[in-house]
């Protein structure tokens, strides 16, 4: 018999999830907590969601907490999602980055702030490699770019680190020509080639934590993440993202996201029909 989520239990988990990772779940989405935590309830051989909640607090088991957060986070992603950031990277930013590398010798640092199973980070490496080949750039290579992917979910990060994707995942947004060029077919699994994989470092990271340990970046992808956060946390995140960027650093958010608080820290830049945000000096 499957337990039902009471209003009180929903309130407990609603607060717990926001405290743990900043995700704000509206009252109309009680079904989301119930549907996604039912399996965990059964696995733990518990009779109610309140028992699960008490276990989280009494045992303070990080693995159990991780399972709860992993069940709630959506981990929705695909290759070159919306395409806009990579079009802007090619048309507007790559020439400048290559010039910076040549003049300073420093690497360009890029952060995929909600990397999920790695498609966004790997799409970026592929896009950079495609640009370098297309423009016959010989003195600058992928080694001059440092790409970091972070996520709160350990299971999806393991997929990202392995770079192994099933037939459905590999098809979502990926041009067949790029699939043949950058992936190895291993039966029913497609694996990112080592020459691409080695240029991305993945690590577990909670966006509620200080960004200081990550260093400064030239570009940050924080796409379809803040839509899940409370208004207060969105404001805090906007400031933290601005502080994590180098001078003239660039931020990408999702195409359909509303970003009302950006004007204090960012300037909106338009390229064709696309938009990115450059940190104010």
SULCOR-V296400 format. One line per field, one symbol per residue. ss: DSSP state (h for helix, s for strand, l for the rest). psi: psi as a letter, one per 40 degrees, with the letter a starting at -180 (. if undefined). burial: I if it has 24 or more other C-alpha atoms within 12 Angstrom, else O. A space follows every 50 residues. Layout:
ss=???
psi=???
burial=???
This chain:
ss=llllllhhhhhhhhhhhhhhhlslllhhhhhhhhhhhhhhhhhlllllhh hhhhhhhhhllhhhhhhhhhhhlllllllllllhhhhhhhhhhhhhhhhh hhhhlllsssssllllllhhhhhhhhhhhhhhhhlllllllhhhssssss sllhhhhhhhhhlssshhhhhllllhhhhhhhssssllsssslhhhhlls sssslllllllhhhllsssssllllhhhslhhhhhhhhhhhhhlssssss sslllllllllhhhlssssssllssssssll
psi=hhiihiddddddddddddddeehhhidefdddddddeddddddefieidd dddddddddfhdddddddddddidfhiihfhedddddddddddddddddd ddddeiihhhhhegdbeeddddddddddddddddefhdehadeehhhhhi iehdddddddddfhhidddddgehhddddddeihhgbeihhhiddddeeh hiihhheeiiedeeaiidhhhghfdeeeiiddddddddddddeeiiheih hhiideihgdeddddihhhhhbeiiihhii.
burial=OOOOIOOOIIIIIIOIIIOIIIIIIOOOOIOOIIOIIIOIIOOOOOOIII OIIOOIOOOOOOOIIIIIIIIIIIIOIIIIIIIIIIIIIIOOIIOOIIOO IOOOOOIIIIIIIIIIIIIIIIIIIIIIIIIIOOOOOOOIIIIIIIIIII IIIIIIIIIIIIIIIOOOIIOOOIOOOIIOOIIIOOOOOIIIIOOIIOII IIIIIIIIOOIOOIOIIIIIIIIIIIIIIIOOIIOIIIIIIIIIIOOIII IIIIOOOOIOOIOOIIIIIOOOOIIIIIIOO
